[in-house]
Amino acid sequence: MLRNVGRLSLKGQAWDSARSYVAEVDSYRDTELTSLFKRLYEDNVLGRVTNEQFCMLSADYNDDQKVLRDAIPAKEARLQKLTDSASNVDSFIDKASGTPKFR
């Protein structure tokens, strides 16, 4: 079963792998931001980073993380919509290939 979506041409398992890859990248970035925030907090407590720097950087990390967490459901919905669209195209092709050709 070949799925054509825009310029993507993926076969069944490759399509699922692409979907899980996007989810893994977002999840990894979320984990990375959490880790950076923890290190920043530790540096602030140990006096390596001033309070002003901590406030500025933590606000940036929190904003990035909020944007990421808000984007994940939208990306998942978009991927599901593309998957459904590809399934509809596959279904149409299967049905159309069974009909006789008229001249």
C-alpha positions in Angstrom: 0.0 0.0 0.0 1.6 3.3 -1.1 0.7 6.5 0.5 1.2 9.7 -1.3 0.8 12.9 0.6 2.2 16.0 -1.0 5.8 15.2 -1.8 5.9 12.3 0.6 5.6 8.7 -0.7 5.7 6.3 2.2 4.7 2.7 2.6 2.7 1.5 5.6 5.5 0.9 8.2 7.6 3.8 7.0 4.6 6.1 7.5 4.1 4.9 11.0 7.8 5.4 11.7 7.7 8.9 10.4 4.8 9.7 12.7 6.5 8.2 15.8 9.7 10.1 14.9 8.0 13.4 15.0 6.5 12.5 18.5 9.9 11.4 19.7 11.7 14.6 18.6 9.1 16.7 20.4 9.3 14.6 23.5 13.1 14.7 23.5 13.1 18.5 23.2 10.6 18.7 26.1 12.8 16.6 28.3 15.9 18.6 27.2 14.3 21.8 28.2 13.3 20.4 31.6 16.9 19.3 32.1 18.3 22.7 31.1 15.9 24.4 33.5 17.1 22.1 36.4 20.7 22.9 35.7 20.0 26.6 35.5 18.2 26.4 38.9 21.2 24.6 40.4 23.6 27.2 38.9 21.5 29.9 40.4 21.4 28.3 43.9 25.2 27.8 43.7 25.7 31.5 42.7 27.1 30.8 39.2 24.1 32.6 37.7 22.7 35.9 39.0 19.0 36.1 39.9 18.4 38.4 36.9 20.0 35.9 34.5 18.0 33.1 36.1 14.7 34.9 35.7 15.5 35.9 32.1 16.7 32.4 31.0 14.0 30.5 32.9 11.3 32.6 31.3 12.8 31.8 27.9 12.9 28.1 28.7 9.4 28.1 30.0 8.1 30.0 26.9 9.9 27.5 24.6 8.4 24.6 26.6 4.9 26.0 26.5 5.1 26.5 22.7 6.3 23.0 22.3 3.7 21.5 24.5 0.9 23.4 22.7 2.3 22.4 19.3 2.4 18.6 20.0 -1.4 18.1 19.9 -1.7 20.2 16.8 1.1 18.2 15.1 -0.6 14.9 16.1 -3.9 16.1 14.8 -2.3 17.2 11.5 -0.5 13.8 11.2 -3.8 12.0 11.8 -5.6 14.1 9.2 -2.8 13.2 6.7 -3.0 9.6 7.6 -6.8 9.6 7.1 -6.4 11.4 3.8 -3.9 8.9 2.6 -6.2 6.0 3.6 -9.1 7.6 1.7 -6.9 7.9 -1.4 -5.8 4.2 -1.0 -9.4 3.2 -0.7 -10.4 5.1 -3.8 -7.6 3.6 -5.8 -8.5 0.1 -4.7 -12.2 0.7 -5.7 -11.2 2.5 -8.9 -8.9 -0.3 -10.0 -11.7 -2.8 -9.8 -14.0 -0.9 -12.2 -14.0 -1.6 -15.9 -12.5 1.0 -18.3 -15.0 2.6 -20.7 -13.9 3.9 -24.1 
